[in-house]
Amino acid sequence: MQRKIGEGVSGLKTVIRSLLISLAIHVIVIAGALAVAWLQTRDYKPEIAGRYEHFEPLQQKAAIVGVVASPLQLLCTFVGTAAVSGIIIRFWKKNRKD
């Protein structure tokens, strides 16, 4: 089974397209999370009366603002999304030609 010269270029195009799709999805998700956090921060109105009734020293309180993902998790989701989009592109091309 011999390959044509153009098949390698087509495979590289699929890889590049899948990486770009993965990048676009990650940018949309991260921008959405930042927009939601910004809106929540902008619209936050503290309840001042409740603060002075229950006074506790700052050393005894810890605030958890949100969940921070590790860079390894971001890399794994990026590669996984690229792989899934690459598979979808390959099936799309294969079914379109038939």
Long-range contacts (C-beta under 8 A, 24 or more apart in sequence): 14-86, 14-89, 14-90, 14-93, 15-82, 15-86, 17-85, 17-86, 17-89, 18-82, 18-83, 18-85, 18-86, 18-89, 19-82, 21-81, 21-82, 21-85, 22-78, 22-79, 22-81, 22-82, 22-85, 23-78, 25-81, 25-85, 26-74, 26-77, 26-78, 26-81, 37-66
